[in-house]
Amino acid sequence: MELVVGRVAKSHGVRGELVVEVRTDEPELRFAPGSTLTGRLPRAKTTQTYVVESAREHSGRLLVRLEGVDDRSVSDALRGMLFVVDSADLPPSEDPDEYYDHELEGLTVQLGDGTVVGTVKEVLHSAAGELLSIKAGEAFAPAGREILVPFVTQMVPTVSIDEGLIVIDPPEGLLDPE
């Protein structure tokens, strides 16, 4: 399974630098000079490899220079590119309270009393923190709607990857349709 570690937002300047939105906890490792990135343009079936020449932080994003990408026209063509890694290549997390997004996607979400809320569709990363995007089950009509739950210990007290289960304790009204 491919996991996204960065996305090219746009080009920067005239020498081919790319503005990259980081989607990894280890940007200093993934985007280190000399490291190899696998890039895939949206809707493309093939990937291409790139070698990082340099990377520096700029306004909450990274400015990345790749070998062979040395002018604005080439960098403009990479807009929207996703930098991906294979989930099989990731080391297991050493912190029992840390999870990779792909480990949570597909898990069943239920309340403390056992009522099934739905299934984790994806983990959203926002400036305010992570959110679980849950596809509502039958008990939370309309079925299939999106429920967003902040991924914080107070509302998500239990995560069991082995059991395929997340238990939530949402405040009153959070699960109500809008």
C-alpha positions in Angstrom: 0.0 0.0 0.0 1.3 3.4 -0.9 1.4 6.1 1.7 1.7 9.8 0.9 4.6 11.6 2.6 4.3 14.9 0.7 2.5 16.7 -2.1 3.8 19.3 -4.5 1.7 22.4 -4.1 3.4 24.6 -6.7 6.7 25.7 -8.0 8.8 28.4 -6.2 11.0 30.8 -8.0 12.6 30.3 -11.4 15.3 27.7 -10.5 13.0 24.7 -10.1 12.3 24.6 -6.4 9.0 23.0 -5.3 6.7 23.9 -2.5 5.9 20.6 -0.8 3.1 20.1 1.8 4.6 17.6 4.2 2.5 14.6 5.2 5.0 12.7 7.3 6.3 13.0 10.9 9.8 12.5 9.6 10.4 15.2 6.9 14.1 15.5 7.9 14.5 11.9 7.0 12.2 11.6 3.9 13.4 14.9 2.3 17.1 14.7 3.4 19.6 15.7 0.7 20.6 12.6 -1.2 17.4 10.6 -0.3 15.3 9.1 -3.1 11.6 10.0 -3.5 9.0 8.1 -5.4 6.6 10.5 -7.1 3.3 9.9 -8.8 1.2 12.5 -10.6 -2.6 12.4 -9.8 -4.4 9.7 -11.8 -1.1 8.4 -13.2 -0.4 4.7 -13.0 3.3 5.0 -13.1 5.8 6.5 -10.7 9.2 8.2 -11.1 12.1 8.4 -8.7 13.8 11.7 -7.8 16.9 12.5 -5.7 16.6 15.3 -3.2 19.3 18.0 -3.8 18.2 20.3 -0.9 15.2 21.0 1.3 14.5 23.8 3.7 11.5 25.0 5.7 9.5 27.9 4.4 6.2 29.1 5.9 5.2 25.8 7.3 6.1 23.9 4.1 9.3 22.6 2.6 11.0 24.1 -0.4 12.6 21.1 -2.1 15.0 21.0 -5.0 15.3 17.8 -6.9 18.2 16.7 -9.2 17.3 17.3 -12.8 14.5 19.8 -12.0 16.2 23.1 -12.5 13.8 25.5 -14.1 10.2 26.7 -13.6 8.7 24.9 -16.5 9.9 21.5 -15.3 8.8 22.2 -11.7 5.4 23.5 -12.9 4.8 20.1 -14.6 5.2 18.4 -11.2 2.4 20.4 -9.5 0.1 18.0 -7.6 2.6 15.2 -7.6 2.4 12.9 -4.6 5.6 11.6 -3.0 4.8 8.1 -1.7 6.4 5.3 0.3 5.4 1.6 0.5 3.8 0.9 3.9 5.8 -2.4 4.0 9.0 -0.3 4.2 7.9 1.5 7.3 9.4 0.4 10.7 6.9 -0.4 13.4 6.1 2.5 15.7 8.0 2.4 19.0 5.2 4.4 20.8 2.1 2.3 21.6 -0.1 5.5 21.3 1.2 6.3 17.8 -0.4 5.0 14.6 0.2 5.2 10.9 -2.9 6.5 9.1 -3.2 3.3 7.1 -3.4 1.2 10.3 -6.5 3.1 11.4 -8.3 3.2 8.0 -10.9 0.4 7.8 -11.2 -0.1 11.6 -14.7 -0.4 13.1 -15.6 2.5 15.4 -18.0 1.9 18.3 -19.3 3.6 21.4 -18.4 2.3 24.9 -21.7 0.4 25.0 -20.9 -1.5 21.9 -23.1 0.5 19.4 -21.3 0.5 16.1 -20.8 4.0 14.8 -19.2 3.1 11.5 -15.8 2.6 9.8 -12.7 4.8 9.6 -12.6 6.1 6.1 -9.4 8.2 6.5 -7.4 10.3 8.9 -7.5 14.0 8.1 -4.7 16.2 9.2 -5.6 19.8 9.9 -4.0 22.8 11.6 -6.1 22.0 14.7 -5.0 18.3 14.8 -6.0 15.0 13.4 -9.6 14.0 12.8 -11.0 10.5 12.1 -13.3 10.6 9.1 -15.9 7.9 9.9 -18.4 6.5 7.4 -21.6 6.2 9.5 -23.2 2.8 9.9 -26.9 2.0 10.0 -27.4 3.1 13.6 -26.4 6.7 12.7 -28.7 7.6 9.9 -28.3 8.6 7.2 -26.0 5.6 6.8 -22.8 6.5 4.8 -22.6 10.1 5.9 -19.3 11.4 7.1 -18.8 11.9 10.9 -15.6 13.8 12.0 -14.2 12.9 15.4 -11.1 14.7 16.8 -8.4 12.1 17.3 -7.7 13.0 21.0 -7.5 10.7 24.0 -10.6 12.2 25.6 -12.8 11.3 22.7 -10.8 8.2 21.4 -9.9 6.3 24.6 -9.3 2.9 22.9 -7.5 1.9 19.7 -6.9 -1.8 19.1 -5.2 -2.5 15.8 -5.2 -6.2 16.6 -8.9 -6.3 17.2 -9.7 -3.9 14.4 -11.5 -1.7 16.8 -11.7 2.0 17.9 -13.9 3.0 20.9 -15.0 6.6 21.0 -16.5 8.7 23.8 -17.9 11.7 21.9 -19.5 14.7 23.6 -23.3 15.0 23.3 -24.4 16.1 19.8 -21.2 15.3 17.9 -22.7 12.3 16.2 -26.0 14.0 15.4 -26.7 14.8 11.7 -26.3 18.4 10.9 
